[in-house]
Amino acid sequence: MPSAPRPSESAAYAPEPHTTSPLDWRVSEQPVSYPDALDAMEARAAAILAGTAPDLVWLLEHPPLYTAGTSARLEDLVAPERFPVYQAGRGGQYTYHGPGQRVAYVLLDLTTRGRDVRCHVHRLEEWMIRALARFGVSGERRDGRVGIWVDRGGGREDKIAAIGVRVRRWVTYHGVALNVNPDLGHYTGIVPCGVRDHGVTSLWDLGVTPAPPEVDVVLRETFGEVFAGSVPCPTR
């Protein structure tokens, strides 16, 4: 098994003061290969389940690649030779990862935080909405469409954050991907998340140009707001 990517020393294993359970934060300063990320998540999820490691939020970027979720349809892979394609094991369809996109892998023990996968996804959505609001961007949910969307006017809506989750024995992994400044042209090799009638956008595309450290600070602060348990879950 490849060794787990090393986090930046300044950001690794810092406790998050707002959550009710122990939580590590990890920031990888160099792009992490997708297979290495999967191996690291699998190992950490097993350790969380065994009680030998606390929950983890891992912020990183990947080299350009496509991932296929468990509902991916082959016809949505428009350019299969463009970038490497990986089976992700998460829910959802095809998505793109690459430089300029902040991926947050969220590994939480729902046994201690509440065994409600729907609530977990709702909180991931709320996390992205609150983070975007800090930058003056209104991110919104849409019925029947996964992720967070921005109304561009004139009937146009673009996705700015993708969400894909897997849960094994009540430990979550995978998570969210926020478009900060990726090459949006790279999305043309797939039908993102199977949605043909809408596009994708980023903070920079919307004229908001934060540096990566600023994005990380906002993600950390808003995560604490949401996952401390103060955000109500949707009723069934």
C-alpha positions as a Markdown table, in Angstrom:
| # | Residue | x | y | z |
|---|---|---|---|---|
| 1 | Met | 0.0 | 0.0 | 0.0 |
| 2 | Pro | 1.4 | 3.5 | -0.8 |
| 3 | Ser | 2.3 | 5.5 | 2.2 |
| 4 | Ala | -0.2 | 8.2 | 3.2 |
| 5 | Pro | 0.6 | 11.7 | 1.8 |
| 6 | Arg | 2.3 | 13.8 | 4.4 |
| 7 | Pro | 0.3 | 16.8 | 5.6 |
| 8 | Ser | 1.8 | 20.2 | 6.0 |
| 9 | Glu | 3.5 | 20.3 | 9.4 |
| 10 | Ser | 1.9 | 23.6 | 10.3 |
| 11 | Ala | -1.7 | 22.4 | 9.8 |
| 12 | Ala | -1.6 | 18.7 | 10.7 |
| 13 | Tyr | -3.5 | 17.4 | 13.6 |
| 14 | Ala | -4.6 | 20.7 | 15.0 |
| 15 | Pro | -7.7 | 20.3 | 17.2 |
| 16 | Glu | -11.0 | 21.9 | 16.2 |
| 17 | Pro | -12.4 | 23.7 | 19.2 |
| 18 | His | -16.0 | 23.9 | 18.0 |
| 19 | Thr | -16.9 | 20.3 | 17.6 |
| 20 | Thr | -18.3 | 18.0 | 20.2 |
| 21 | Ser | -15.9 | 15.1 | 19.2 |
| 22 | Pro | -12.1 | 15.1 | 18.7 |
| 23 | Leu | -11.2 | 16.3 | 15.2 |
| 24 | Asp | -7.9 | 16.6 | 13.3 |
| 25 | Trp | -7.3 | 19.0 | 10.4 |
| 26 | Arg | -4.9 | 18.1 | 7.7 |
| 27 | Val | -3.7 | 20.3 | 4.8 |
| 28 | Ser | -1.7 | 18.9 | 1.9 |
| 29 | Glu | 0.4 | 21.6 | 0.2 |
| 30 | Gln | 1.2 | 19.5 | -2.9 |
| 31 | Pro | -1.3 | 17.7 | -5.2 |
| 32 | Val | -2.2 | 14.3 | -3.9 |
| 33 | Ser | -2.8 | 11.4 | -6.4 |
| 34 | Tyr | -6.2 | 9.9 | -6.2 |
| 35 | Pro | -5.1 | 6.4 | -5.4 |
| 36 | Asp | -3.0 | 7.6 | -2.5 |
| 37 | Ala | -5.9 | 9.7 | -1.3 |
| 38 | Leu | -8.2 | 6.6 | -1.4 |
| 39 | Asp | -5.7 | 4.5 | 0.5 |
| 40 | Ala | -5.2 | 7.1 | 3.1 |
| 41 | Met | -9.0 | 7.6 | 3.6 |
| 42 | Glu | -9.5 | 3.8 | 3.9 |
| 43 | Ala | -6.8 | 3.5 | 6.5 |
| 44 | Arg | -8.0 | 6.5 | 8.5 |
| 45 | Ala | -11.7 | 5.4 | 8.4 |
| 46 | Ala | -10.6 | 2.0 | 9.7 |
| 47 | Ala | -8.6 | 3.7 | 12.5 |
| 48 | Ile | -11.6 | 5.9 | 13.4 |
| 49 | Leu | -13.8 | 2.9 | 13.6 |
| 50 | Ala | -11.3 | 1.1 | 15.8 |
| 51 | Gly | -11.1 | 4.1 | 18.1 |
| 52 | Thr | -7.4 | 4.6 | 17.5 |
| 53 | Ala | -7.6 | 7.9 | 15.6 |
| 54 | Pro | -10.0 | 10.9 | 15.9 |
| 55 | Asp | -12.2 | 12.3 | 13.1 |
| 56 | Leu | -10.5 | 14.1 | 10.3 |
| 57 | Val | -11.0 | 16.9 | 7.7 |
| 58 | Trp | -8.4 | 16.7 | 5.0 |
| 59 | Leu | -8.0 | 19.7 | 2.6 |
| 60 | Leu | -6.1 | 19.0 | -0.6 |
| 61 | Glu | -5.9 | 19.3 | -4.4 |
| 62 | His | -5.6 | 16.5 | -7.0 |
| 63 | Pro | -3.9 | 16.5 | -10.3 |
| 64 | Pro | -6.4 | 16.7 | -13.2 |
| 65 | Leu | -8.6 | 13.6 | -13.2 |
| 66 | Tyr | -12.2 | 12.4 | -13.4 |
| 67 | Thr | -13.9 | 10.2 | -10.9 |
| 68 | Ala | -16.9 | 7.9 | -11.3 |
| 69 | Gly | -19.4 | 7.5 | -8.5 |
| 70 | Thr | -21.6 | 4.5 | -8.0 |
| 71 | Ser | -24.3 | 6.0 | -10.3 |
| 72 | Ala | -22.0 | 7.0 | -13.2 |
| 73 | Arg | -23.2 | 6.4 | -16.7 |
| 74 | Leu | -20.7 | 5.6 | -19.4 |
| 75 | Glu | -22.3 | 7.9 | -21.9 |
| 76 | Asp | -21.5 | 10.8 | -19.5 |
| 77 | Leu | -17.7 | 10.2 | -20.0 |
| 78 | Val | -17.3 | 12.4 | -23.1 |
| 79 | Ala | -13.5 | 12.3 | -23.4 |
| 80 | Pro | -12.2 | 9.2 | -21.7 |
| 81 | Glu | -8.6 | 9.7 | -22.9 |
| 82 | Arg | -8.3 | 13.3 | -21.6 |
| 83 | Phe | -7.5 | 12.6 | -18.0 |
| 84 | Pro | -7.2 | 9.5 | -15.8 |
| 85 | Val | -10.5 | 8.1 | -14.7 |
| 86 | Tyr | -10.9 | 6.5 | -11.3 |
| 87 | Gln | -13.7 | 4.5 | -9.7 |
| 88 | Ala | -14.4 | 6.5 | -6.5 |
| 89 | Gly | -16.8 | 4.2 | -4.5 |
| 90 | Arg | -18.7 | 7.3 | -3.4 |
| 91 | Gly | -22.3 | 8.2 | -4.3 |
| 92 | Gly | -23.0 | 10.2 | -7.4 |
| 93 | Gln | -21.8 | 10.3 | -11.0 |
| 94 | Tyr | -18.8 | 11.7 | -12.9 |
| 95 | Thr | -17.0 | 14.7 | -11.5 |
| 96 | Tyr | -13.7 | 16.5 | -12.2 |
| 97 | His | -10.9 | 17.2 | -9.7 |
| 98 | Gly | -7.9 | 19.3 | -10.4 |
| 99 | Pro | -5.7 | 22.3 | -9.4 |
| 100 | Gly | -7.6 | 25.3 | -8.2 |
| 101 | Gln | -10.3 | 23.1 | -6.6 |
| 102 | Arg | -10.4 | 22.7 | -2.8 |
| 103 | Val | -11.3 | 19.2 | -2.0 |
| 104 | Ala | -12.3 | 18.5 | 1.6 |
| 105 | Tyr | -12.4 | 14.9 | 2.6 |
| 106 | Val | -14.6 | 14.6 | 5.7 |
| 107 | Leu | -14.1 | 11.5 | 7.9 |
| 108 | Leu | -16.5 | 11.5 | 10.8 |
| 109 | Asp | -17.8 | 8.8 | 13.2 |
| 110 | Leu | -21.6 | 9.2 | 13.0 |
| 111 | Thr | -22.0 | 6.9 | 15.9 |
| 112 | Thr | -20.8 | 9.8 | 18.1 |
| 113 | Arg | -22.3 | 12.6 | 16.0 |
| 114 | Gly | -25.7 | 11.1 | 15.1 |
| 115 | Arg | -26.4 | 8.1 | 12.8 |
| 116 | Asp | -28.2 | 10.1 | 10.1 |
| 117 | Val | -26.6 | 10.1 | 6.7 |
| 118 | Arg | -29.2 | 12.5 | 5.3 |
| 119 | Cys | -28.3 | 15.0 | 8.1 |
| 120 | His | -24.6 | 14.6 | 7.3 |
| 121 | Val | -25.1 | 15.5 | 3.7 |
| 122 | His | -27.3 | 18.4 | 4.7 |
| 123 | Arg | -24.6 | 19.7 | 6.9 |
| 124 | Leu | -22.0 | 19.4 | 4.1 |
| 125 | Glu | -24.3 | 21.4 | 1.9 |
| 126 | Glu | -24.8 | 24.0 | 4.7 |
| 127 | Trp | -21.0 | 24.2 | 5.2 |
| 128 | Met | -20.5 | 25.1 | 1.5 |
| 129 | Ile | -23.3 | 27.6 | 1.6 |
| 130 | Arg | -21.9 | 29.4 | 4.6 |
| 131 | Ala | -18.3 | 29.3 | 3.3 |
| 132 | Leu | -19.5 | 30.9 | 0.0 |
| 133 | Ala | -21.5 | 33.5 | 1.9 |
| 134 | Arg | -18.3 | 34.7 | 3.5 |
| 135 | Phe | -17.1 | 35.6 | 0.0 |
| 136 | Gly | -20.4 | 37.3 | -0.9 |
| 137 | Val | -21.6 | 34.4 | -3.0 |
| 138 | Ser | -25.1 | 33.0 | -2.6 |
| 139 | Gly | -24.9 | 29.2 | -2.9 |
| 140 | Glu | -28.2 | 27.3 | -3.0 |
| 141 | Arg | -29.5 | 23.8 | -2.9 |
| 142 | Arg | -31.7 | 22.5 | -5.7 |
| 143 | Asp | -34.2 | 19.6 | -5.5 |
| 144 | Gly | -33.1 | 16.7 | -7.6 |
| 145 | Arg | -29.6 | 18.1 | -8.2 |
| 146 | Val | -26.7 | 17.3 | -5.9 |
| 147 | Gly | -24.3 | 20.0 | -4.9 |
| 148 | Ile | -24.4 | 23.7 | -4.4 |
| 149 | Trp | -25.6 | 26.0 | -7.2 |
| 150 | Val | -25.3 | 29.7 | -8.1 |
| 151 | Asp | -28.1 | 31.5 | -9.9 |
| 152 | Arg | -26.5 | 33.4 | -12.8 |
| 153 | Gly | -29.7 | 35.0 | -14.0 |
| 154 | Gly | -31.8 | 34.4 | -17.1 |
| 155 | Gly | -32.5 | 30.8 | -16.1 |
| 156 | Arg | -28.8 | 29.9 | -16.0 |
| 157 | Glu | -27.5 | 28.0 | -12.9 |
| 158 | Asp | -24.0 | 26.8 | -12.4 |
| 159 | Lys | -22.6 | 24.3 | -9.9 |
| 160 | Ile | -19.8 | 25.7 | -7.7 |
| 161 | Ala | -19.5 | 22.8 | -5.2 |
| 162 | Ala | -19.8 | 19.1 | -5.6 |
| 163 | Ile | -20.7 | 16.6 | -2.9 |
| 164 | Gly | -20.1 | 12.9 | -2.8 |
| 165 | Val | -20.3 | 10.7 | 0.3 |
| 166 | Arg | -19.6 | 7.1 | 1.3 |
| 167 | Val | -20.4 | 5.7 | 4.7 |
| 168 | Arg | -19.0 | 2.4 | 6.0 |
| 169 | Arg | -20.1 | 1.2 | 9.4 |
| 170 | Trp | -21.2 | 4.7 | 10.3 |
| 171 | Val | -17.8 | 6.3 | 9.4 |
| 172 | Thr | -18.1 | 8.8 | 6.6 |
| 173 | Tyr | -15.5 | 9.6 | 4.0 |
| 174 | His | -15.1 | 11.4 | 0.7 |
| 175 | Gly | -16.8 | 14.8 | 1.0 |
| 176 | Val | -17.0 | 18.1 | -1.0 |
| 177 | Ala | -15.1 | 19.9 | -3.7 |
| 178 | Leu | -15.3 | 23.7 | -3.9 |
| 179 | Asn | -14.3 | 25.4 | -7.2 |
| 180 | Val | -12.0 | 28.2 | -6.3 |
| 181 | Asn | -10.1 | 28.7 | -9.5 |
| 182 | Pro | -9.9 | 25.5 | -11.6 |
| 183 | Asp | -9.7 | 25.4 | -15.4 |
| 184 | Leu | -13.4 | 25.1 | -16.1 |
| 185 | Gly | -12.7 | 23.9 | -19.6 |
| 186 | His | -11.6 | 20.6 | -18.0 |
| 187 | Tyr | -15.2 | 19.8 | -17.2 |
| 188 | Thr | -16.0 | 19.4 | -20.9 |
| 189 | Gly | -14.7 | 15.9 | -20.9 |
| 190 | Ile | -17.6 | 14.7 | -18.8 |
| 191 | Val | -21.3 | 15.5 | -18.1 |
| 192 | Pro | -20.7 | 16.7 | -14.5 |
| 193 | Cys | -22.9 | 14.8 | -12.1 |
| 194 | Gly | -25.1 | 13.8 | -15.1 |
| 195 | Val | -26.6 | 17.3 | -15.4 |
| 196 | Arg | -26.7 | 18.4 | -19.0 |
| 197 | Asp | -28.8 | 21.5 | -18.7 |
| 198 | His | -26.6 | 23.6 | -16.4 |
| 199 | Gly | -23.0 | 24.5 | -16.1 |
| 200 | Val | -20.2 | 24.9 | -13.6 |
| 201 | Thr | -18.6 | 28.0 | -12.1 |
| 202 | Ser | -15.9 | 29.0 | -9.6 |
| 203 | Leu | -15.2 | 31.8 | -7.2 |
| 204 | Trp | -12.8 | 33.4 | -9.6 |
| 205 | Asp | -15.2 | 33.0 | -12.5 |
| 206 | Leu | -17.7 | 35.0 | -10.4 |
| 207 | Gly | -15.1 | 37.7 | -9.8 |
| 208 | Val | -14.1 | 36.7 | -6.3 |
| 209 | Thr | -10.4 | 35.9 | -6.1 |
| 210 | Pro | -9.3 | 34.6 | -2.6 |
| 211 | Ala | -5.9 | 33.0 | -2.1 |
| 212 | Pro | -5.9 | 29.3 | -1.0 |
| 213 | Pro | -5.0 | 30.1 | 2.6 |
| 214 | Glu | -7.9 | 32.4 | 2.9 |
| 215 | Val | -10.3 | 29.7 | 1.6 |
| 216 | Asp | -8.9 | 27.3 | 4.1 |
| 217 | Val | -9.5 | 29.7 | 7.0 |
| 218 | Val | -13.1 | 30.2 | 5.9 |
| 219 | Leu | -13.6 | 26.5 | 5.5 |
| 220 | Arg | -12.3 | 25.8 | 9.0 |
| 221 | Glu | -14.4 | 28.5 | 10.7 |
| 222 | Thr | -17.6 | 27.6 | 8.9 |
| 223 | Phe | -17.2 | 23.9 | 9.5 |
| 224 | Gly | -17.1 | 24.6 | 13.2 |
| 225 | Glu | -20.3 | 26.6 | 13.0 |
| 226 | Val | -22.2 | 23.8 | 11.2 |
| 227 | Phe | -20.8 | 20.6 | 12.7 |
| 228 | Ala | -21.0 | 21.7 | 16.3 |
| 229 | Gly | -24.6 | 20.5 | 16.1 |
| 230 | Ser | -26.4 | 23.8 | 16.0 |
| 231 | Val | -27.6 | 23.3 | 12.4 |
| 232 | Pro | -31.0 | 21.5 | 12.4 |
| 233 | Cys | -31.3 | 18.5 | 10.2 |
| 234 | Pro | -34.1 | 18.1 | 7.7 |
| 235 | Thr | -37.2 | 16.3 | 8.9 |
| 236 | Arg | -38.1 | 13.1 | 7.1 |
